[in-house]
Amino acid sequence: MTEGSLRPASIPAKLATDLVMACRLLHAQGLLTYSGHISARLPDSDGIVIHSRDKHRGAVTPADLLTCDLNGQAQGQQQVPIEIFIHTEIYRSRPDVRSVVHTHSPLAAVFSATRTPIVAAKNHAHRWRDGVPTHPDPTHIGSSEQGKELATTLGHHHAALLRTHGGVIVAESIEAAVVDSIHFEENLHTQLAATSLGSLAPLTEGELERLTATFNRERHVRRLWRYYTEGLPA
C-alpha cells in the first residue's frame, strides 16, 4: 500500500466506540466546542478515523465517523472537518502518534496570545517538559501545506498551541490523547492561578526527572479513562 492510500475496511468496533466516547467526553470538558476534533489511526493502514464536520461534538455516534487517507480524501458521503490537514500531516510526519486532538480550549488561545511560556505547574505536566511551541499561523489549517508547517512547529513535542485559536495534543492512543488533553488544560489553569498569587515556582528539572522516572503512564491512562468515561451518559 502506498503512503496516503486507504484499504477499504470497516472501522474496528472498539476504535469506533473509543473515538465516540472521546469526542463526547472532550465536549463535556469544554475542549471540543462547536469545532475542534479528535482522530485516530486505523490499525495496519495509512488511513485515519475522524468524526464528520457538522455533527455536534456532544452527540457523535459511530454512524458519524468516517475514514480518510493522508491526503484528506474521505470515503462515503460525509464531510471531513475543514482542518483535516492538522491530523493528516501530523500522522504523516510522526509515526509514533496514534491519536490527534485539536482542542478549542479557551485557555490555550489565551496563552497563545502571549509570550508567556507554558511551564510545569502541575505534576502531570512532566509530559511537556521539553516545551510547548506556538504555531504562528492564526488562520484555519485548511491545506496540506499549512498542515506540514504545523507538523514542523510541533516537531517531536507532544503538544502545540495554535496562535489565538486553540491547541493540538498528540499521543499513542485515543485514551492517552484524552487524558493528556485534560491534564494540559489543568496545567494551564494552575499556571494562571499560581501567577495571580505571586511569583511562579514551576517544577524544577530535578523534580521533573523524578516524576518521569516513577510514573506508570499506561496504568494512569487506563485508570483516568475509566474514571471519565464511566461518568458519561449511556
C-alpha positions as CSV (number, residue, x, y, z in Angstrom):
1,M,0.0,0.0,0.0
2,T,1.4,3.4,-1.0
3,E,1.6,6.2,1.5
4,G,-1.7,8.1,1.7
5,S,-3.8,5.2,0.4
6,L,-6.6,3.6,2.4
7,R,-7.6,-0.1,2.2
8,P,-11.4,-0.4,2.1
9,A,-12.3,-1.7,5.5
10,S,-14.8,-1.1,8.3
11,I,-13.8,0.8,11.4
12,P,-12.9,-1.7,14.2
13,A,-15.7,-1.7,16.8
14,K,-13.5,-0.8,19.8
15,L,-11.9,2.0,17.9
16,A,-15.3,3.4,16.9
17,T,-16.6,3.2,20.5
18,D,-13.5,4.8,22.0
19,L,-13.5,7.6,19.5
20,V,-17.2,8.4,20.1
21,M,-16.7,8.4,23.8
22,A,-13.6,10.5,23.5
23,C,-15.4,13.1,21.4
24,R,-18.3,13.3,23.8
25,L,-16.0,13.5,26.8
26,L,-13.9,16.2,25.4
27,H,-17.0,18.2,24.6
28,A,-18.2,17.7,28.2
29,Q,-14.9,19.0,29.4
30,G,-15.2,22.1,27.2
31,L,-12.2,21.2,25.0
32,L,-14.3,20.5,21.9
33,T,-17.0,23.1,21.3
34,Y,-18.8,23.9,18.1
35,S,-15.5,22.9,16.5
36,G,-12.3,21.0,17.3
37,H,-11.9,17.3,16.5
38,I,-10.2,14.1,17.6
39,S,-8.9,11.4,15.2
40,A,-7.1,8.1,15.4
41,R,-5.0,6.0,13.0
42,L,-6.6,2.9,11.6
43,P,-4.6,-0.2,12.5
44,D,-2.5,-1.7,9.7
45,S,-3.4,1.2,7.4
46,D,-2.4,4.6,6.2
47,G,-5.9,5.8,6.9
48,I,-7.4,7.6,9.8
49,V,-10.8,7.8,11.5
50,I,-12.4,11.1,12.5
51,H,-15.9,12.4,13.1
52,S,-17.8,14.3,10.5
53,R,-17.5,18.1,10.2
54,D,-21.0,19.2,11.1
55,K,-22.0,16.8,13.8
56,H,-22.5,18.2,17.3
57,R,-19.4,17.1,19.3
58,G,-21.5,16.1,22.3
59,A,-23.8,13.9,20.2
60,V,-21.4,12.0,18.0
61,T,-22.3,8.3,17.3
62,P,-20.5,5.6,15.4
63,A,-22.5,6.5,12.3
64,D,-20.9,9.9,12.3
65,L,-17.4,8.5,11.9
66,L,-15.6,8.5,8.6
67,T,-12.3,7.2,7.2
68,C,-10.0,9.2,5.1
69,D,-6.5,8.8,3.7
70,L,-3.5,11.0,4.5
71,N,-4.4,13.3,1.6
72,G,-7.6,14.2,3.4
73,Q,-9.8,12.3,1.0
74,A,-12.8,10.7,2.7
75,Q,-14.8,7.5,1.9
76,G,-18.5,7.9,1.8
77,Q,-20.8,11.0,1.7
78,Q,-19.9,12.7,5.0
79,Q,-17.6,15.7,5.0
80,V,-14.3,15.8,6.9
81,P,-13.5,18.7,9.2
82,I,-12.1,21.8,7.4
83,E,-8.9,21.4,9.3
84,I,-8.4,17.7,8.5
85,F,-4.8,18.6,7.5
86,I,-3.9,19.2,11.1
87,H,-4.4,15.5,11.5
88,T,-3.1,14.0,8.3
89,E,0.2,15.9,8.2
90,I,1.0,15.2,11.8
91,Y,0.3,11.5,11.2
92,R,2.5,11.6,8.1
93,S,5.4,13.2,10.0
94,R,5.0,11.3,13.3
95,P,4.8,7.5,13.0
96,D,4.6,7.3,16.8
97,V,1.4,9.2,17.0
98,R,-1.9,7.2,17.1
99,S,-4.3,9.9,18.0
100,V,-4.5,13.7,17.5
101,V,-6.8,16.2,19.3
102,H,-7.4,19.7,18.0
103,T,-8.9,21.5,21.0
104,H,-10.7,24.7,21.2
105,S,-9.5,25.3,24.7
106,P,-10.1,29.0,25.7
107,L,-7.0,28.9,27.9
108,A,-4.9,27.6,25.1
109,A,-6.0,30.5,23.0
110,V,-5.2,32.9,25.9
111,F,-1.6,31.6,26.3
112,S,-1.1,31.6,22.6
113,A,-1.8,35.3,22.5
114,T,1.0,36.0,24.9
115,R,4.8,35.4,25.1
116,T,4.4,33.6,28.4
117,P,5.8,30.1,28.1
118,I,3.9,27.1,29.4
119,V,5.7,25.6,32.4
120,A,5.1,22.5,34.5
121,A,2.7,23.9,37.2
122,K,1.2,20.5,37.9
123,N,2.8,17.1,38.3
124,H,1.4,15.6,35.2
125,A,2.8,18.4,33.1
126,H,6.1,16.5,33.0
127,R,4.7,15.2,29.8
128,W,5.5,18.6,28.2
129,R,8.8,19.1,30.0
130,D,10.6,19.7,26.6
131,G,8.3,22.6,25.8
132,V,5.1,23.6,24.0
133,P,5.7,25.6,20.8
134,T,3.3,28.1,19.4
135,H,2.4,27.8,15.7
136,P,2.3,31.4,14.3
137,D,-0.5,30.9,11.8
138,P,-3.8,32.1,13.3
139,T,-5.9,31.0,10.3
140,H,-7.6,27.7,9.8
141,I,-5.2,24.9,8.8
142,G,-7.0,24.3,5.6
143,S,-4.4,23.0,3.2
144,S,-1.7,20.3,3.2
145,E,1.0,22.9,3.1
146,Q,-0.4,24.6,6.2
147,G,-0.6,21.2,7.9
148,K,3.0,20.5,7.1
149,E,4.0,23.8,8.6
150,L,2.1,22.9,11.8
151,A,3.8,19.5,11.9
152,T,7.1,21.2,11.6
153,T,6.3,23.5,14.5
154,L,5.1,20.5,16.6
155,G,8.3,18.6,15.8
156,H,9.0,16.0,18.4
157,H,6.8,17.7,21.1
158,H,3.6,16.2,22.5
159,A,1.6,19.5,22.2
160,A,1.5,22.8,20.4
161,L,-0.6,26.0,20.6
162,L,-2.3,27.4,17.6
163,R,-2.0,31.2,17.8
164,T,-5.3,32.8,19.1
165,H,-7.0,29.6,18.1
166,G,-6.6,26.6,20.4
167,G,-4.2,23.7,20.8
168,V,-3.0,20.3,19.4
169,I,-2.3,17.3,21.6
170,V,-0.8,14.1,20.2
171,A,-0.4,10.7,21.9
172,E,0.0,7.0,21.5
173,S,-3.7,6.1,21.8
174,I,-7.2,7.7,21.9
175,E,-7.3,7.2,25.7
176,A,-3.9,8.8,26.2
177,A,-4.8,11.8,24.0
178,V,-8.0,12.4,26.0
179,V,-6.2,12.2,29.3
180,D,-3.4,14.4,28.1
181,S,-5.9,17.0,26.8
182,I,-7.5,17.2,30.2
183,H,-4.1,17.4,32.1
184,F,-2.9,20.1,29.6
185,E,-6.0,22.2,30.5
186,E,-5.5,21.6,34.2
187,N,-1.9,22.8,33.9
188,L,-2.9,26.0,32.1
189,H,-5.5,26.7,34.9
190,T,-2.9,26.1,37.6
191,Q,-0.2,28.2,36.0
192,L,-2.6,31.1,35.5
193,A,-3.9,30.8,39.1
194,A,-0.5,30.5,40.6
195,T,0.8,33.5,38.7
196,S,-2.1,35.6,40.1
197,L,-0.9,34.8,43.7
198,G,2.7,35.9,43.2
199,S,6.0,34.6,41.9
200,L,5.6,31.4,39.9
201,A,7.6,28.4,41.1
202,P,7.2,25.7,38.5
203,L,8.6,22.2,38.9
204,T,12.4,22.0,38.6
205,E,14.3,19.8,36.3
206,G,15.2,17.5,39.2
207,E,11.5,17.2,40.2
208,L,10.5,16.6,36.6
209,E,13.1,13.8,36.4
210,R,11.8,12.1,39.5
211,L,8.2,12.4,38.3
212,T,9.1,10.9,34.9
213,A,11.1,8.1,36.4
214,T,8.3,7.0,38.8
215,F,5.3,7.5,36.5
216,N,3.4,4.5,35.2
217,R,1.7,6.1,32.1
218,E,-0.1,3.0,30.9
219,R,-1.8,2.4,34.3
220,H,-2.5,6.1,34.8
221,V,-4.2,6.5,31.4
222,R,-6.2,3.3,31.9
223,R,-7.4,4.5,35.3
224,L,-8.4,8.0,34.2
225,W,-10.1,6.8,31.0
226,R,-12.3,4.5,33.1
227,Y,-13.0,7.4,35.6
228,Y,-14.1,9.9,33.0
229,T,-16.0,7.5,30.6
230,E,-18.0,5.9,33.4
231,G,-19.4,9.3,34.1
232,L,-20.7,9.8,30.6
233,P,-24.4,9.4,29.8
234,A,-25.3,6.0,28.3
